[in-house]
Amino acid sequence: MRSNLLRRLGRLYSSLATLVVAALLGAATVAAWHFYQQEHLRAQLMAEGQPVTVRVERTDRQSRQAWDALGNFVYVGFRYQGRPYEVRCTSPTRWLAAGDQLALRYLAGPDVFGQPRVAPPVRRQPGVSRLINWSALPDFTPETLALLLVALAAGALFFVGSGLLASLTGWRVFSALARPVGVVVLGAGAVFFTYDTAQYYRYAAALRRDGQPLTVAVLRAEQHADRQTTRSSSYNLRTYTYTATFRHHGQAREVAIEQADYARLTAGDPRLAVRYDAARDDFIAEGYSPRWLPVLLPLFFGGLLAWVLWPAAARPPADSR
């Protein structure tokens, strides 16, 4: 009796916890879709919109939407060609007041105004080579990144929500849908990480091809542990990366180096041969070779995808004996 009660309480707790997670993922999906729509409109405004300057007639800083609390904002009222309009502007215009001039962009088709992007998105840490902690995501537009965020949130919501509904209703349709959706997710992961890895090697090759040879004086060389094992492990799975910092035109620059360069630099020789690509504003050490670890992620996702697809393709028909 008591064991049955505990089992039911455990299932109830698990269902409530899953329901809370599903609700949070639902809110995240709605918010991500909202931000995608904003970025899509902004991309249209920047590509096709007409730059206009309007005179502010009134401002309103009262929250009207849930995401107003996520940053500084102000609703600005004005007239354009004799018609009243209102536009939501963000942080740089928080202190706008009536009578101020405001630069906007106007899209004639949907008859909407929007705030142009004040500054381009930050692509990476200033002075740090992209080969350190590589990612292809900074090359994507804000609109594409927002769409990726929508896909991630919606995918997580599907798996959590379908699992919850399947446990509550017992319907097998959700488990039937989980397989094709899982294949799509794994396929998308394999494609993205393959692209990311290919871009990593391509970027390193471009720096080496287009960069001009220089010799710099290294200020410091550092060793960074990528992975650590527990003390009880009999195998040392720790891997290291190495970086060197120097100055170029008064700015500190950091590049990835090999272990041999690190040993030589820490032994007292401060010179390092590098190549500088002015178009990309990035360096690569002359003796540096791209790492092989980025290959593991596309192999992992590709292997999972093959493992998921293989049983379905190899399974004999149900009526064959």
Sequence and secondary structure as in RCSB ss.txt:
>XXXX:A:sequence
MRSNLLRRLGRLYSSLATLVVAALLGAATVAAWHFYQQEHLRAQLMAEGQPVTVRVERTDRQSRQAWDALGNFVY
VGFRYQGRPYEVRCTSPTRWLAAGDQLALRYLAGPDVFGQPRVAPPVRRQPGVSRLINWSALPDFTPETLALLLV
ALAAGALFFVGSGLLASLTGWRVFSALARPVGVVVLGAGAVFFTYDTAQYYRYAAALRRDGQPLTVAVLRAEQHA
DRQTTRSSSYNLRTYTYTATFRHHGQAREVAIEQADYARLTAGDPRLAVRYDAARDDFIAEGYSPRWLPVLLPLF
FGGLLAWVLWPAAARPPADSR
>XXXX:A:secstr
 HHHHHHHHHHHHHHHHHHHHHHHHHHHHHHHHHHHHHHHHHHHHHHH EEEEEE  EEE S  SGGGGGS EEE
EEEEETTEEEEEEEEGGGTT  TT EEEEEEETTTTEEE   SS    S TTB TTTT  SGGGS HHHHHHHHH
HHHHHHHHHHHHHHHHHHH  THHHHHHHHHHHHHHHHHHHHHHHHHHHHHHHHHHHHHH EEEEEEEEEEEEEE
S    TT SS    EEEEEEEEETTEEEEEEE HHHHHHHHTT  EEEEEEETTTTEEEETT    SGGGHHHHH
HHHHHHHHHHHHHHS  TT  
